[in-house]
């Protein structure tokens, strides 16, 4: 049997529901190990909404049925004092995006029920009963927001701009039935994450809270919300407190191949929108009105084509006072923002040195970190000042908490996962700092397996995060979960190498345009740190990552390293062919590959140029629907390894995108990684 057929046979032989291998360490104290199957038993809480009086909190909760290979999302409700929690909706359809009415009597949400062909807008009384459907749009509904007087609800739908709403469904049906399937583009973007984009546009609409005709709010302006916003539109529009004005984000020149999102405002019912950020050629976004209506805040970047430029908090005085930047010397990005009720401050969930902290951002003062090491985000604020959010760590999934805004203390409200977690054998974790490239300190999260004993020796798995311009923060990821790897007996580490966010803009920008050298050195120095620990078996070290983490893994593959085996998932392997990615529209900052000054850099930093040095056994994983890093990268690396005679295997998911999101595929992914390590990182015989 040739190697390709052997690889296919190995894939076919493993059931997605198979148990963990016998090499999984036994759980201590009768508890169950945190296997990947167990991770899918955790109910996942989404961002909360809070009633105006602060008495009740509602959030979507998703549970997964492994045999059905799908999730079910219901709305749950909690009392502020922690006295109770219950499922508020129990419909077989997924209910999501809840938001309280201004009087607190109703909850608007989206769902696809009965004969709905796409998610629609529903309203239900907080006292229960049947939900009322307000829309029947063939193009669906997302991101509902109440008008301040409760008379209407705004939402976003992705529509054909040349058709009335009533005719949208007919065109969708015609396209689905047509034998001619070609599409034509005159500019970017062509793809976004996992889908090809057509000419449909995201627009804001409104519908009366009692039902009725849908009104177009942004279509009359001739502007559209960013077309590539397929992952969510919540932060792209806001309604003024008096209900007379809409702020929204649009690309000021969508015909170009470089995105320049600006913040616009338009009087409700008018056609002429005003661009407030025309002078800035980089992106502006996340508009928010202060409760008193005086200010419009937004987040501004200054470097065109650089998604990880610092997000500056900007403040527009609507009384004619102009636009000012807040906290000019603060070296963090404004994110996860909500206005304080006094209109004198905002609260933010800020990426900060390896965690997500709640910050107070006073207009006349300096930013103040409120919470500590656990990550806290998904903030929601009631009119009475009650602040809630989601707390998480490497061993705690997102958990609804009440936050004391003075001292950052959190009070746990949700207990839906408590029984499962209490019977799970987790390991421990800590933050470590070591010396990396250029002698600079590098923060790193270390996760230890259950029952960790410093008198023993453990295999080591170096986890390499994606981005590159983000950080691994203290939270429970359900992909590349360090505690799952710990259940196999591995010590794992997430180094926040050069280029990571949350450590200052200079650190984030320090790897541009050379994405390879400093992060590579940081990872190797982290490996050296672990080799020096008496509890690490330095003959059993492996590494891997996804996206940029897969890119850096491929860089490591072509350079000196101490790892016996590698895992490269959704990796950028060839910087030339990465021009096919949806991300390519953000690359002009670094110039084109055809420019003479860039050729030497690409030759140094594109992994495919260093294939002559490939030696380490490498597991290659990719999804067909990955348009962030197109699937050819996986096939190019895999077939290069085959031709060189390097041990390799290709795991291909025809129905996954940049991430492996389906329950059974996720289980299979972990099984294949574990099997690869059992084959190539087993203890050496004496």
ZIBELUR-V632142 format. One record per residue. N is the residue number from 1. RES is the residue in one letter. D_FIRST is the distance of its C-alpha to the first C-alpha in Angstrom with 2 decimals. Layout:
n = [N,N]
res = [RES,RES]
d_first = [D_FIRST,D_FIRST]
This chain:
n = [1,2,3,4,5,6,7,8,9,10,11,12,13,14,15,16,17,18,19,20,21,22,23,24,25,26,27,28,29,30,31,32,33,34,35,36,37,38,39,40,41,42,43,44,45,46,47,48,49,50,51,52,53,54,55,56,57,58,59,60,61,62,63,64,65,66,67,68,69,70,71,72,73,74,75,76,77,78,79,80,81,82,83,84,85,86,87,88,89,90,91,92,93,94,95,96,97,98,99,100,101,102,103,104,105,106,107,108,109,110,111,112,113,114,115,116,117,118,119,120,121,122,123,124,125,126,127,128,129,130,131,132,133,134,135,136,137,138,139,140,141,142,143,144,145,146,147,148,149,150,151,152,153,154,155,156,157,158,159,160,161,162,163,164,165,166,167,168,169,170,171,172,173,174,175,176,177,178,179,180,181,182,183,184,185,186,187,188,189,190,191,192,193,194,195,196,197,198,199,200,201,202,203,204,205,206,207,208,209,210,211,212,213,214,215,216,217,218,219,220,221,222,223,224,225,226,227,228,229,230,231,232,233,234,235,236,237,238,239,240,241,242,243,244,245,246,247,248,249,250,251,252,253,254,255,256,257,258,259,260,261,262,263,264,265,266,267,268,269,270,271,272,273,274,275,276,277,278,279,280,281,282,283,284,285,286,287,288,289,290,291,292,293,294,295,296,297,298,299,300,301,302,303,304,305,306,307,308,309,310,311,312,313,314,315,316,317,318,319,320,321,322,323,324,325,326,327,328,329,330,331,332,333,334,335,336,337,338,339,340,341,342,343,344,345,346,347,348,349,350,351,352,353,354,355,356,357,358,359,360,361,362,363,364,365,366,367,368,369,370,371,372,373,374,375,376,377,378,379,380,381,382,383,384,385,386,387,388,389,390,391,392,393,394,395,396,397,398,399,400,401,402,403,404,405,406,407,408,409,410,411,412,413,414,415,416,417,418,419,420,421,422,423,424,425,426,427,428,429,430,431,432,433,434,435,436,437,438,439,440,441,442,443,444,445,446,447,448,449,450,451,452,453,454,455,456,457,458,459,460,461,462,463,464,465,466,467,468,469,470,471,472,473,474,475,476,477,478,479,480,481,482,483,484,485,486,487,488,489,490,491,492,493,494,495,496,497,498,499,500,501,502,503,504,505,506,507,508,509,510,511,512,513,514,515,516,517,518,519,520,521,522,523,524,525,526,527,528,529,530,531,532,533,534,535,536,537,538,539,540,541,542,543,544,545,546,547,548,549,550,551,552,553,554,555,556,557,558,559,560,561,562,563,564,565,566,567,568,569,570,571,572,573,574,575,576,577,578,579,580,581,582,583,584,585,586,587,588,589,590,591,592,593,594,595,596,597,598,599,600,601,602,603,604,605,606,607,608,609,610,611,612,613,614,615,616,617,618,619,620,621,622,623,624,625,626,627,628,629,630,631,632,633,634,635,636,637,638,639,640,641,642,643,644,645,646,647,648,649,650,651,652,653,654,655,656,657,658,659,660,661,662,663,664,665,666,667,668,669,670,671,672,673,674,675,676,677,678,679,680,681,682,683,684,685,686]
res = [X,X,X,X,X,X,X,X,X,X,X,X,X,X,X,X,X,X,X,X,X,X,X,X,X,X,X,X,X,X,X,X,X,X,X,X,X,X,X,X,X,X,X,X,X,X,X,X,X,X,X,X,X,X,X,X,X,X,X,X,X,X,X,X,X,X,X,X,X,X,X,X,X,X,X,X,X,X,X,X,X,X,X,X,X,X,X,X,X,X,X,X,X,X,X,X,X,X,X,X,X,X,X,X,X,X,X,X,X,X,X,X,X,X,X,X,X,X,X,X,X,X,X,X,X,X,X,X,X,X,X,X,X,X,X,X,X,X,X,X,X,X,X,X,X,X,X,X,X,X,X,X,X,X,X,X,X,X,X,X,X,X,X,X,X,X,X,X,X,X,X,X,X,X,X,X,X,X,X,X,X,X,X,X,X,X,X,X,X,X,X,X,X,X,X,X,X,X,X,X,X,X,X,X,X,X,X,X,X,X,X,X,X,X,X,X,X,X,X,X,X,X,X,X,X,X,X,X,X,X,X,X,X,X,X,X,X,X,X,X,X,X,X,X,X,X,X,X,X,X,X,X,X,X,X,X,X,X,X,X,X,X,X,X,X,X,X,X,X,X,X,X,X,X,X,X,X,X,X,X,X,X,X,X,X,X,X,X,X,X,X,X,X,X,X,X,X,X,X,X,X,X,X,X,X,X,X,X,X,X,X,X,X,X,X,X,X,X,X,X,X,X,X,X,X,X,X,X,X,X,X,X,X,X,X,X,X,X,X,X,X,X,X,X,X,X,X,X,X,X,X,X,X,X,X,X,X,X,X,X,X,X,X,X,X,X,X,X,X,X,X,X,X,X,X,X,X,X,X,X,X,X,X,X,X,X,X,X,X,X,X,X,X,X,X,X,X,X,X,X,X,X,X,X,X,X,X,X,X,X,X,X,X,X,X,X,X,X,X,X,X,X,X,X,X,X,X,X,X,X,X,X,X,X,X,X,X,X,X,X,X,X,X,X,X,X,X,X,X,X,X,X,X,X,X,X,X,X,X,X,X,X,X,X,X,X,X,X,X,X,X,X,X,X,X,X,X,X,X,X,X,X,X,X,X,X,X,X,X,X,X,X,X,X,X,X,X,X,X,X,X,X,X,X,X,X,X,X,X,X,X,X,X,X,X,X,X,X,X,X,X,X,X,X,X,X,X,X,X,X,X,X,X,X,X,X,X,X,X,X,X,X,X,X,X,X,X,X,X,X,X,X,X,X,X,X,X,X,X,X,X,X,X,X,X,X,X,X,X,X,X,X,X,X,X,X,X,X,X,X,X,X,X,X,X,X,X,X,X,X,X,X,X,X,X,X,X,X,X,X,X,X,X,X,X,X,X,X,X,X,X,X,X,X,X,X,X,X,X,X,X,X,X,X,X,X,X,X,X,X,X,X,X,X,X,X,X,X,X,X,X,X,X,X,X,X,X,X,X,X,X,X,X,X,X,X,X,X,X,X,X,X,X,X,X,X,X,X,X,X,X,X,X,X,X,X,X,X,X,X,X,X,X,X,X,X]
d_first = [0.00,3.83,6.60,8.23,6.23,6.14,9.76,10.62,9.69,11.82,14.49,14.74,15.06,18.12,21.36,23.84,26.44,24.81,27.12,27.03,25.16,27.27,27.72,30.08,33.56,36.06,38.72,42.22,45.32,43.54,42.36,38.96,36.58,36.29,32.76,31.46,32.24,35.76,36.16,35.74,38.60,40.99,43.33,43.57,47.07,47.70,50.67,53.98,57.17,60.54,63.70,66.66,68.58,65.64,65.78,62.40,58.92,56.21,52.54,49.37,47.13,43.53,41.79,38.18,36.86,33.24,32.63,34.14,32.36,35.68,38.86,42.48,45.26,48.86,51.98,53.40,56.92,58.42,61.99,63.02,64.39,61.14,62.82,60.24,56.99,55.77,53.51,55.73,53.60,51.21,50.16,46.64,46.41,45.83,49.15,49.28,51.49,54.65,57.93,61.43,64.37,67.18,69.34,66.58,66.96,63.76,60.11,58.32,54.55,51.74,49.85,48.14,49.77,50.23,50.30,49.81,47.38,47.21,48.58,52.38,55.28,56.81,59.81,60.60,63.63,63.18,64.95,62.11,62.23,60.33,58.88,60.31,58.09,59.70,57.36,55.41,53.74,50.70,49.55,49.83,51.60,50.81,52.80,56.04,59.19,62.69,65.71,68.18,70.67,68.08,68.95,65.64,61.99,60.09,56.38,53.74,52.04,49.80,51.59,52.02,55.17,56.54,56.67,58.84,57.11,57.72,55.66,52.59,50.79,51.36,49.63,46.64,46.37,46.79,44.03,41.65,42.51,42.60,40.19,41.02,39.14,39.92,41.57,43.70,44.59,47.33,46.69,44.71,43.24,40.62,38.43,39.15,36.53,34.56,36.51,37.88,41.66,44.00,47.75,48.63,50.76,51.39,55.07,57.41,59.31,61.80,62.77,65.85,65.20,66.69,64.56,65.51,64.79,62.18,63.58,61.65,62.46,60.45,59.92,63.54,63.09,60.52,58.24,54.97,53.20,50.18,47.70,44.65,46.02,43.39,43.04,46.68,50.21,52.40,53.56,54.38,57.76,60.80,64.07,67.42,69.48,72.11,69.53,70.79,68.13,64.38,62.45,59.00,56.34,55.51,54.10,57.29,55.66,52.43,52.21,51.35,47.88,49.02,49.83,53.39,54.09,57.80,59.98,62.28,64.99,66.55,69.43,68.35,68.98,69.42,67.46,68.09,65.78,66.62,64.09,65.01,62.44,62.61,63.47,60.23,57.34,54.68,53.75,56.24,55.49,56.03,59.67,61.72,65.41,67.56,69.20,72.63,71.36,72.63,69.32,66.03,63.43,60.17,57.50,57.40,55.04,56.41,53.49,52.26,48.51,47.88,46.79,47.43,50.99,53.41,54.64,58.43,60.63,63.11,66.26,68.18,71.74,72.38,76.11,75.73,75.01,71.99,68.55,68.10,65.19,65.31,64.48,64.04,63.27,60.81,57.36,55.27,54.11,55.99,53.73,53.82,57.52,60.22,63.94,66.41,69.12,71.87,70.23,70.76,67.23,63.60,60.97,57.47,54.05,53.40,50.27,51.92,50.44,47.38,48.86,50.46,54.19,56.96,59.51,63.04,63.86,67.67,69.14,71.87,70.09,66.87,63.46,63.27,60.15,60.77,57.71,55.86,52.32,50.80,49.80,52.11,51.74,52.15,55.93,58.47,62.25,64.99,68.52,69.84,67.70,65.00,61.80,58.44,54.83,51.42,50.90,47.53,45.98,42.57,43.42,45.56,44.30,46.74,49.96,53.14,56.03,59.63,60.41,63.75,64.36,66.80,64.77,61.20,61.11,58.72,59.36,56.43,56.81,53.46,52.21,49.58,46.80,49.00,48.00,44.27,44.83,47.20,44.54,41.84,41.24,41.29,41.26,43.81,43.99,46.33,47.07,46.92,48.19,47.03,47.76,45.40,45.62,49.15,50.30,50.32,49.83,46.59,46.55,43.45,42.67,41.26,39.89,39.85,37.97,40.09,42.17,41.75,43.35,44.20,44.19,40.42,37.59,35.19,32.00,32.79,31.36,33.02,33.27,34.02,35.96,35.82,38.70,39.48,43.06,43.05,43.16,41.68,44.64,45.38,43.81,41.11,38.19,35.76,33.00,32.07,34.39,35.32,36.49,33.15,31.57,34.54,33.65,30.51,32.96,32.86,35.91,35.48,37.60,38.42,40.39,42.58,42.15,44.23,44.13,44.21,46.96,49.87,50.94,53.15,52.59,52.63,49.71,47.77,48.51,47.98,44.43,45.33,44.19,42.06,39.66,37.73,39.96,42.14,39.58,37.14,39.98,40.93,37.46,37.28,40.80,39.93,37.07,39.65,42.01,39.52,38.61,42.33,42.49,42.57,40.63,37.48,34.73,34.30,31.09,29.45,30.19,28.00,28.99,28.24,30.02,30.11,31.84,34.04,32.59,29.17,30.94,32.49,29.22,27.83,31.05,30.57,27.02,28.74,31.64,32.50,31.84,31.51,28.55,25.42,23.41,24.26,24.00,24.90,25.83,27.50,28.20,30.32,28.25,30.18,33.94,34.28,32.01,33.58,36.44,34.64,35.26,38.20,39.29,39.90,43.44,44.30,43.21,46.32,48.02,45.88,46.32,43.92,41.14,43.02,45.98,46.24,47.07,43.81,41.40,41.66,41.19,38.07,36.63,37.30,36.20,33.26,30.06,28.14,30.62,29.52,25.79,26.44,27.16,24.09,22.78,22.62,19.48,20.15,19.34,20.20,21.79,23.66,25.42,25.84,29.58,30.24,32.91,34.32,31.24,29.35,25.64,24.99,25.66,22.63,20.35,22.12,21.69,18.02,17.13,19.62,18.00,14.57,16.48,18.37,15.56,17.11,15.20,15.27,14.42,16.10,18.02,19.73,22.72,23.92,27.28,28.27,30.36,31.16,31.15,29.13,32.01,30.90,31.06,27.72,25.91,27.88,26.87,23.19,23.81,25.41,22.78,20.07,22.50,23.34,19.80,19.21,22.40,21.65,18.54,20.38,24.04,24.37,27.52,27.32,28.04,31.57]
